[in-house]
């Protein structure tokens, strides 16, 4: 998953990792809070995370810029959405913003609090996810996603994979996007967690063979050393480790709304025997 600090050439911190935070990191605290609540759905858990969830959502509602004419809110690039640089309204950011603002409102309702009107206004009027030729693309400014920008992190697959179904994210477009990214991306120019990220998206969109192939892809950045550390970058790359563990668990134990069969993220053709214990379903 997209956790952790990126590394640049020769193990140095990349320019976006020091003075800038990647934009997609902002909703993470709400994601972590929700994972704990799924394990321990108690008032104590709600109280533990309430300030963090509320503060994160306040920032996320204040960050987008509103067009005075249309009333549409945009995620302008005060922070970069990806390693490819600055662009407006990155596809994954728009989906993650929707999910997190929805979840923050649900958190308030669990605590017996009223919804925050401004959060609803921003979420309802966020710009639509960018689409070109029936596929999600990085952004409206980067419609050349599958020709000139088909390397580094494949943000278009993140909208339905790590993230569950969200209003405003078309499942059919997401499914076609996963297939297109898998066949066109320069996987030797990706990072260690891009492979499990693809596996999550492929599993959730009903393409389990791609999910397995992604986890097993032969790429210099999809390897692990003798200590089990992902070598998915020019430095030890722990996001690759976290992504692999999350993707494998999700493929084995399933996710909310997954097909009702054993190990729904693996092919059901008898080519895999999957055993697991103690895992929980993903959101």
C-alpha positions in Angstrom: 0.0 0.0 0.0 1.1 3.6 -0.3 2.6 3.8 3.1 6.0 5.2 4.0 8.7 7.4 2.7 9.9 7.2 -0.8 13.6 7.0 -1.8 15.3 8.6 -4.7 18.4 7.7 -6.6 21.2 6.0 -4.6 18.9 5.8 -1.5 18.6 9.5 -1.0 15.3 11.0 -0.1 13.4 11.9 -3.2 12.6 15.6 -3.6 8.9 15.1 -3.0 9.6 13.1 0.2 11.3 15.8 2.2 9.8 19.3 2.0 6.5 18.0 0.4 4.0 15.4 1.5 2.4 13.4 -1.2 -1.2 14.4 -1.4 -2.6 10.9 -1.2 -1.2 10.4 2.3 -3.7 12.8 3.9 -6.6 10.3 4.3 -4.4 7.6 5.8 -5.2 8.3 9.5 -8.9 7.7 8.7 -8.1 4.4 7.0 -6.0 3.2 9.9 -8.8 4.3 12.3 -11.4 2.3 10.4 -9.2 -0.8 10.4 -9.0 -0.7 14.2 -12.7 -0.1 14.5 -13.4 -3.2 12.4 -11.4 -5.2 14.9 -12.7 -3.5 18.0 -16.1 -1.7 17.3 -16.3 -0.1 20.7 -16.8 3.4 22.2 -13.3 3.2 23.4 -12.0 2.9 19.8 -14.2 5.7 18.7 -12.9 8.0 21.5 -9.3 7.0 20.8 -9.5 8.1 17.2 -12.1 10.8 17.3 -9.7 13.8 17.3 -7.5 12.3 14.6 -10.5 11.5 12.3 -12.1 14.9 12.9 -8.9 16.8 12.4 -8.0 14.9 9.2 -11.4 15.4 7.8 -11.3 19.1 8.6 -8.1 19.5 6.7 -9.4 17.4 3.8 -12.5 19.6 3.6 -10.5 22.8 3.7 -7.9 21.8 1.2 -9.9 21.7 -2.1 -10.4 24.9 -4.0 -14.0 25.9 -5.0 -14.7 27.3 -8.4 -16.9 30.4 -7.8 -18.8 29.9 -11.1 -19.4 26.1 -11.1 -19.3 25.4 -7.4 -17.0 22.4 -8.1 -14.2 21.7 -5.7 -10.8 20.7 -7.1 -7.6 19.2 -5.6 -5.1 21.7 -6.8 -1.4 20.6 -6.6 -0.1 22.4 -3.6 1.3 18.9 -2.9 2.1 16.4 -5.6 -0.2 13.4 -6.1 2.5 11.2 -7.4 6.2 10.9 -8.2 5.4 12.0 -11.8 5.0 15.6 -10.5 2.3 18.1 -9.9 -1.1 17.8 -11.5 -4.6 18.9 -10.7 -7.3 16.4 -9.6 -5.4 13.1 -9.6 -7.7 10.2 -10.0 -6.7 8.3 -6.9 -6.7 11.4 -4.7 -10.3 12.2 -5.8 -11.5 8.7 -4.9 -9.6 8.6 -1.6 -11.0 12.0 -0.7 -14.5 10.8 -1.3 -14.0 7.6 0.8 -12.4 9.4 3.7 -14.9 12.2 4.0 -17.7 9.6 3.8 -16.0 7.6 6.5 -15.4 10.6 8.7 -19.1 11.4 8.6 -20.0 7.8 9.5 -17.5 8.1 12.4 -19.4 11.1 13.7 -22.7 9.3 13.4 -21.3 6.3 15.4 -20.5 8.8 18.2 -24.0 10.3 18.1 -22.8 13.5 16.5 -24.5 15.4 13.6 -22.9 15.4 10.2 -20.6 18.2 9.2 -22.4 20.2 6.5 -19.2 21.5 4.9 -17.7 18.1 4.6 -20.9 17.0 2.8 -20.7 20.0 0.5 -17.1 19.4 -0.5 -17.6 15.7 -1.0 -20.8 16.1 -3.1 -19.2 18.7 -5.3 -15.7 17.2 -5.8 -14.7 17.2 -9.5 -15.5 13.8 -11.2 -12.8 11.3 -11.6 -11.0 11.8 -14.9 -11.9 9.4 -17.7 -10.6 9.1 -21.3 -11.7 6.5 -23.8 -13.6 4.6 -21.2 -10.6 4.3 -18.8 -9.5 6.2 -15.7 -6.5 8.3 -16.3 -4.0 10.0 -14.0 -5.7 13.4 -14.4 -7.5 15.5 -17.1 -4.1 17.2 -17.6 -2.4 13.8 -18.1 -4.7 12.0 -20.6 -1.5 10.4 -22.1 -1.6 8.0 -19.1 -1.2 4.8 -21.2 1.3 6.1 -23.7 3.8 8.5 -22.2 3.0 8.2 -18.5 2.6 4.4 -18.2 5.3 4.0 -15.5 5.8 4.8 -11.8 2.8 4.3 -9.6 -0.4 3.3 -11.6 -2.8 5.7 -9.7 -5.8 4.8 -11.9 -6.0 1.3 -10.4 -6.2 2.6 -6.8 -9.7 3.8 -7.0 -11.2 0.3 -6.6 -8.8 -2.1 -5.0 -7.2 -0.8 -1.9 -10.4 1.3 -1.7 -13.8 -0.4 -1.6 -16.7 0.7 -3.9 -17.3 4.4 -3.6 -20.2 6.5 -5.0 -18.6 8.3 -8.0 -16.3 5.5 -9.0 -17.7 3.4 -11.9 -16.9 -0.3 -11.4 -17.0 -1.1 -15.1 -14.5 1.6 -15.8 -12.3 0.4 -12.9 -12.4 -3.2 -14.3 -11.3 -2.1 -17.8 -8.7 0.2 -16.3 -7.0 -2.7 -14.3 -6.8 -4.8 -17.5 -5.4 -1.9 -19.5 -2.8 -1.0 -16.9 -1.7 -4.6 -16.6 -1.0 -4.9 -20.3 0.5 -1.4 -21.0 2.5 -0.5 -17.9 6.3 -0.5 -17.7 6.5 -2.7 -14.7 10.3 -2.5 -14.6 9.9 1.2 -13.8 7.5 0.7 -10.9 7.9 0.5 -7.1 7.7 -2.5 -4.8 4.1 -1.9 -3.6 2.8 -1.2 -7.1 2.6 -5.0 -7.6 0.4 -5.8 -4.6 -1.6 -2.6 -5.3 -2.3 -4.1 -8.7 -3.2 -7.4 -7.1 -5.7 -5.7 -4.8 -7.4 -4.0 -7.7 -7.4 -7.1 -9.9 -8.9 -9.2 -7.1 -11.7 -6.7 -6.3 -12.6 -6.3 -10.0 -12.9 -10.0 -10.6 -9.6 -10.6 -12.3 -7.9 -13.0 -9.9 -5.4 -14.4 -12.4 -4.0 -10.9 -12.9 -3.8 -10.6 -9.1 -1.6 -13.6 -8.8 0.5 -12.7 -11.8 1.1 -9.2 -10.3 2.3 -10.6 -7.0 4.7 -13.0 -8.8 5.8 -10.6 -11.6 9.4 -10.8 -12.6 10.7 -7.3 -12.0 13.8 -5.9 -10.3 11.5 -4.0 -7.9 9.4 -7.0 -7.0 12.0 -8.9 -5.1 12.8 -9.6 -1.5 16.2 -10.2 0.1 17.1 -12.9 2.6 15.8 -10.9 5.5 12.4 -10.6 3.7 12.7 -6.9 2.9 11.3 -5.7 -0.4 14.0 -4.4 -2.8 11.5 -2.4 -4.7 13.5 0.8 -4.8 17.1 1.9 -4.4 16.7 1.5 -0.7 15.0 -1.0 1.6 11.3 -0.5 0.7 9.0 -1.3 3.5 5.8 -0.2 1.6 6.4 -3.2 -0.6 6.3 -5.5 2.5 3.1 -3.9 3.8 1.5 -4.0 0.4 2.3 -7.7 -0.1 1.0 -8.7 3.3 -2.2 -6.7 2.9 -2.8 -8.0 -0.7 -2.2 -11.6 0.2 -4.5 -11.4 3.2 -7.2 -9.7 1.2 -7.0 -12.3 -1.6 -7.2 -15.1 1.0 -9.7 -13.8 3.5 -11.7 -11.6 1.1 -13.2 -8.2 1.4 -16.6 -6.7 2.0 -18.8 -7.8 -0.9 -16.3 -10.4 -2.2 -17.6 -13.5 -3.9 -18.8 -16.1 -1.4 -16.1 -18.7 -1.9 -12.8 -19.7 -0.3 -9.9 -17.4 -1.1 -11.9 -15.1 -3.5 -8.8 -13.3 -4.7 -7.2 -16.4 -6.2 -8.3 -18.2 -9.4 -11.1 -20.7 -8.8 -9.8 -23.1 -11.4 -8.1 -25.5 -9.0 -4.6 -24.3 -9.7 -4.2 -22.9 -6.2 -4.7 -24.5 -2.8 -4.9 -21.7 -0.3 -4.8 -22.1 3.5 -5.0 -19.3 6.0 -6.1 -18.6 9.6 -6.7 -15.7 11.8 -7.2 -13.2 9.0 -10.0 -10.6 8.8 -11.8 -9.5 5.7 -10.7 -6.2 4.3 -13.0 -3.2 3.9 
